[in-house]
Structures are given as structure tokens and as C-alpha cells.
Amino acid sequence: MKLEFKHNALPGSLELAYLGDTIYDLYVRTHLITQGGKVNQLHRQAVRLVCAHAQCEALARVTPLLTETEVDVVRRARNAHQSPPRNADPREYHHATALEALIGYLYATGQEARM
């Protein structure tokens, strides 16, 4: 599903990350449910997979596969001005935001298969 935005312009990097955060979480939870298990166990696994550290590692794995446009989305989101939580590593937090923005971009442009 391709989303329609005002003035036919995509949202900014942090808005794409906001959208991508939810979509990434949904994909992770959907995957975990297909594996089976008790809800408490599934929740603990999901938390480990959607934390900044895990998302930073996921971005590193997919970076070689990205198109030029996707690399631009990642770069802009990684460099966006934001304040990481005190308990988060700033580098990992920025890279996690970049992955979320990439997911948000792919969703917003109707590229679910690419996700």
C-alpha cells in the first residue's frame, strides 16, 4: 500500500522513523508468533530484537544491499538531530533510528516486498 502525503512529499527522517518503529515491531512480533511460545517469552524476545543495539546490527547487515535512494534515507535519518535516552549508546541509537526510517520509507512508498 503506497501512502499519499500532503504536497506529494515524503515526511521527514524522524517521522519516517516514527512510522518504521511501529512497522518493524509488528514484523518482529509477527515472526515470533509464528515460532510459537508463551506470550511472556515472546515479549522478552521481541524486546531483545527491537532494542537500539539489535537494530544497529540489523542495519549493518542490510547496508550492502541498499539502493542509492535507501542509502540517502539512512544517512539523513542517522544524522538527524535527536537526543538519545541517557541509557542508550548514541551511535547505536542513531543507527537504530536510521533503520526505522528506512523501514518507514519502504512502507510509505509501497515497497513492502523490499522490507
Secondary structure, DSSP 8 states (H G I E B T S, - for coil): -B---GGG----HHHHHHHHHHHHHHHHHHHHHHH---HHHHHHHHHHHHSHHHHHHHHHHHGGG--HHHHHHHHHHHHS-----TTS-HHHHHHHHHHHHHHHHHHHBT-TTT-
